[in-house]
Amino acid sequence: MALKIAGHLFTGPYDPSGFVVRANQEPVVYAVVAKEGDAWDPRFRLIAIDAGRDGEDLVFASHTDLNRWQGKAEGKIAVYVHPLGRRAGASAADRAALVAAIAAAVPPPNGIITP
């Protein structure tokens, strides 16, 4: 499944307890999202938005913010990713700019993601 956040397509959902973006993979912008509401009428809320770093593993199960993310969600959280790195010709600055743009459009931790 994919989720469009502020006009950008993110893939997921991935369970943060077992999801890793390895250092040799394409860096990503990641969104931590809570799925809330009824199954037939879900609501997605942006809990956090950030970017991976070039050459570093991104291990969500040991992320320093994991407990904070879980505390801000009413439901279960999931990770969605948008690849934006070397293959796309993007730099760390490009990832930071995308993070800032999404955070402005859908302010975490209470930003509602609209389809």
C-alpha positions in Angstrom: 0.0 0.0 0.0 1.1 3.5 -0.6 0.2 6.8 1.1 0.4 10.2 -0.5 1.6 12.8 2.0 1.6 16.4 0.9 1.7 15.3 -2.8 4.6 12.8 -2.3 4.1 9.0 -2.6 5.4 7.0 0.3 5.5 3.2 0.4 4.5 1.2 3.5 3.3 0.5 6.0 6.3 -1.1 7.7 6.3 -2.3 11.3 9.0 -0.2 13.1 9.9 -3.2 15.2 11.5 -5.0 12.3 12.1 -2.4 9.6 15.6 -1.3 8.6 17.0 0.9 5.9 20.6 -0.3 5.5 23.5 2.0 4.8 24.0 0.5 1.3 20.4 1.2 0.3 19.0 4.4 -1.1 18.5 7.1 1.6 14.9 7.9 2.4 12.6 10.5 3.8 10.5 8.6 6.3 7.1 9.3 7.9 5.8 7.8 11.1 2.1 7.5 10.8 -0.7 6.5 13.1 -3.8 4.8 11.6 -6.8 5.7 13.7 -10.5 5.5 13.4 -12.7 2.7 12.1 -11.5 0.1 9.6 -14.0 1.3 7.0 -13.1 5.0 7.6 -9.5 5.2 8.7 -7.8 8.4 9.5 -4.0 8.8 9.1 -2.1 11.1 11.3 1.5 12.2 10.8 3.4 11.6 14.0 6.9 12.4 12.7 8.8 13.2 9.5 12.5 13.0 9.0 15.2 11.7 6.7 17.8 9.0 6.8 21.5 9.9 6.5 23.9 8.8 3.7 26.0 5.8 4.8 24.1 5.1 8.0 21.7 2.3 8.9 18.3 3.4 9.9 17.0 0.9 12.5 13.6 1.9 13.7 13.4 -0.6 16.5 16.3 1.1 18.3 15.5 4.7 17.2 15.8 7.2 20.0 12.4 8.6 19.3 10.4 5.3 19.1 8.8 5.6 22.5 7.9 9.2 21.9 6.3 8.3 18.6 4.3 5.5 20.2 3.2 7.9 23.0 1.7 10.4 20.6 -0.3 7.9 18.7 -3.8 6.7 19.6 -3.4 3.6 17.5 -0.6 1.5 16.1 2.2 3.4 14.3 3.8 2.4 11.0 6.7 3.7 8.9 6.3 4.9 5.3 9.3 5.7 3.2 10.0 7.9 0.1 13.4 7.1 -1.5 15.3 10.3 -2.2 19.0 9.8 -2.5 21.9 9.1 -4.8 20.0 7.4 -7.6 17.6 10.3 -7.7 20.5 12.8 -7.7 19.3 14.1 -4.4 21.5 15.2 -1.5 21.0 15.4 2.2 20.0 19.0 1.7 17.3 17.9 -0.7 16.0 15.4 1.9 16.0 18.1 4.5 14.0 20.5 2.3 11.4 17.8 1.6 11.1 17.1 5.3 10.6 20.8 6.0 8.0 21.1 3.2 6.0 18.2 4.4 6.2 19.3 8.1 4.8 22.7 7.0 2.0 21.2 5.0 1.0 18.5 7.5 2.4 19.5 10.9 3.3 16.6 13.1 2.3 15.1 15.5 -1.3 16.0 14.8 -1.3 16.6 11.1 -4.1 14.7 9.4 -3.0 13.2 6.0 -5.7 13.9 3.5 -6.0 11.8 0.3 
